[in-house]
Amino acid sequence: MPLNRDDHVASYIDNKIFFLGGGTDTQNLTNDFFFLDVSIPFNTSSLPLYDLNNITEIPYNRRASSVVCETVNNVIFVWGGDFGFNSSSPLIFAFNTTAKLWNAANDKGIKPPRRRYSSVVCDKNAKIYILDGTADQNIGNTSSPYSNELDIFDTSQLTWSLGSILNAPAPHDIGTATLLPGGIIVYIGGSNSFGKYLELTQVFLYDTLKSTWSTMNTTGAPPTARGFHTAVLTRQGHIVVYGGENAPLTPVPDQLVDLDTNVQPFKWTTPSIDFTPNPAPFRGHSSTLVGNYMIVAFGWFNNGTGSSRSNKIIMLNVNDANNYMWVSSFTPPAVLSATSQPSASISPNTGSKNNIAEIIGIVGGVVGVVIISAVIFLVYRWYKNRDDINVIPSDDAFKRSKEIIS
C-alpha cells in the first residue's frame, strides 16, 4: 500500500489514528484503511503503521470528513466526499472499532446534499455539525457549488436537522471547524471562489447551545488568508493552524500560526521555530492532536519545481505555547502522565505505635493476597477439568489484520 496520499481522513480513537481513503499517485480514489499506533513510543523514521484493508467495507473515497464523538464509544463517523460517480452512496458511514465493522447510517429526516471539503465537529450531545463544502453533479448535487448550509446529524436518533444560517459565513469550502469546551465552534479561513481565500482577521463563531452565529475580529499579527489548512485545539486552549495555500498550489508564507482563545477577542501569534521538517505538506494533509503532539500526515509538499504527495508523518510538540517544537520522537500521553507523577512524600515520624500499626496492616494485606490467590488457583484447576464447558472462539480478525506496513 503506498503511503503517499492527499485528501484522506484521520480519526483519533482507542490509542490509534485511523487513516482512510484519499488519492495517491496511481489512484484518484482509494479505500485504503490503516492506523498508527500511538499507545507506544516511536520515531518518525520508524512508524508503527498497521494495515486494515482486509476489513475495509466502504467505497473508494476522497475529500470526505471524519469525526469522533467523545460520548459515542468506539465509533468513527465519515461524512460526504467524492465517491466517484456513485452518487447513491450513503451520506454517513460508521466504523465500530470494537466489532471491526463498517455500516452505513440508516439516517432519517431531510437529508442534506452530499458535499466535499466540509468542516465537521461533534459536540458533547453526540450531534455532528457539518458546515460549508462544495458539490457538483459528480457527487449527486446540482445545486450551488459552494454552501453555507449548517446540517446537524444526531447520532443517537440518526436524524438530520438544519442549524441556523442567520449571520452565518458566506458559502465557502476548505476551511476548518474547532469546537471549544464551552460549546462554541470556531470557523477559520476557507475559500468562496477559486483562488480567493477568507481573511483570518475575522473568525466565525457558532454557539451550539443557543444556535446562534456571531463574528469576532481577532487581534495580534494578522496571518495570511488561506484555505486547505488544518487546525487542532491544544489542552492550553490554543488553536494551532498549520499549512494552507493563498493561491492555487502556493503555500502561505506563515505555515504555522496560533490563535489564543483564552483572551477576548482571540489573539493571533506566529510562533518562532528554528526549522521545519522536510518534506512539510501544506495542503491535502491531516493534523491530529494526541497528548502534547500535533501529528501531521501526508498531503502535498513543495518539491522545489512543483508539488508532490508526501508519504511522511511529522510532529509538532505543542505543550508550551511559547515554545512549539518540531520533533521526531513521540511519547504517549499515558507514559507522560506516569513519568510526570510526583514522587510519594514521606510522612513525619509520629511514634512507634503508628509504625507498628502500619507493619501489621502490611503483613495482613500480604497474607490476604496469598489466601485469595490459593483459592483462585484451586477453582481454576477444578474449572479447567470440567467436561461440560462450551468454548466460544475468540474474534481474532483484528489481530490477523495487524500486518505492519513497510
Disulfide bonds with the S-S distance in Angstrom:
Cys69-Cys122 1.98
